[in-house]
Amino acid sequence: MFWFGLLLMSVLAVLLIGWPWLGRRFIRPVDGKQLNVALTRQRLDELHREVNEGLIESQDLHKAEQELKLALAMEQGQDARIVSGSSRWVLLAGLSLALMVSAYSYWHANELDALHDWQAANAQLADLGRRVVVEADPSVTVEELQRFALALRTKLHADPQAPEGWLLLGRLYASLNRLDSAIEAYEKSLSQAPDRSGTLLSLSQALVMIGSEESLTRAKQLLTKLQLQEPDNQSSLGLLAITATQLGDQPLALKSWTALKSLLPVEDPMQASIQQRIDELSGVQGTSLKIKVGISEALRAHLPNDGYLIVFARSQDSNMKMPAAVIRQPLTSLPLEIELSDANAMLPNYNLSSLQQAQVVARISQDADVQSAPGELQGEINLALSKGQMLQIEITIDKELN
């Protein structure tokens, strides 16, 4: 805006200054002074002719000449005043216009508000740093994070040799979803401290969020380097597994998921989803059941207005009554179809694929609790399962629990 305003004012100034010469060049006006002089000379010649012809007396010639000369002088003086007045108004109009354009350009280009924000950010740097970094204050607003990032960027401009500062700035930008700026800050931190694990991981996370093939390839390189430094780093291992999966690098993805599974505790809820990823990459399909649930006509009138449909599978030939897979959903019209699979497991290592003899139960309950209660409606079926099998079955809810 500033440069546009400056250019506009320069053009206007050139036009205002050069207008008289441009007018003389393209518009050739009649010279009023020369016309008046010519008319006066013509009238004097006519007076002399009239004297010679005897139309007027000689003594009146002198008086008439004086009157013509006086009239000529008065007209020329009036024209000069008109020209002078017109020029003055043109200059005043041009000056006013230039001032208005200058004021408008300055008002929109001065960025005084941004300057005030920058000054306030610098003054609050220490306090914001304490709240954001030390205390991790959850009440910090987005505006305060932006102000902190601005002040930190200013400090790093004055003292750029600070890898910790660039890392912190990158994380601030990432929290503000400014991924390009975050990556730039991480790269500067990494150039000063190439082996810092926090920078390698943070930069990889930002690159994975970008999601392009180029950024994923760069993230894969960084995470591979980090794994060589810290083989038991679960965060980097999980991110490497995700990155390799997105790039289609099946051997690296399978290796990374398997290593991550071995590092996690057996009871960790992530075990089931990781095993599912491993099975998908290995070409092993999990067990799934497509179940059509219906109700007998005798019990249809007993359906509650508000209730839940609970469908689960558990072991048939053991004392383990905990469901291996369960689905709960608000009750709708029956019959309906649902799919029960390993993804519905409640424990990492206990799912449909781990069952050989299963009991599949469909129950209508007043709440979402799997435990049975009197008055609930239920149907069940027993069947044999094989790992990776996909079966279609039907269950009819045909009894009321006591």
Secondary structure, DSSP 8 states (H G I E B T S, - for coil): -HHHHHHHHHHHHHHHHHHHHHHHHH-----HHHHHHHHHHHHHHHHHHHHHTTSS-HHHHHHHHHHHHHHHHHHHHHHHHHHHHHHHHHHHHHHHHHHHHHHHHHHHHS-HHHHHHHHHHHHTHHHHHIIIIIS--TT--HHHHHHHHHHHHHHHHH----HHHHHHHHHHHHHTT-HHHHHHHHHHHHHH-TT-HHHHHHHHHHHHHH--HHHHHHHHHHHHHHHHH-TT-HHHHHHHHHHHHHHT-HHHHHHHHHHHHHHS-TT-THHHHHHHHHHHHHT----EEEEEEEE-HHHHTT--SS-EEEEEEEESSSS--S-SEEEEEE--SSSEEEEEEGGG-SBTTBSGGG-SEEEEEEEEESSS-SS--TT-EEEEEEEE--TT-EEEEEEEE-EE--
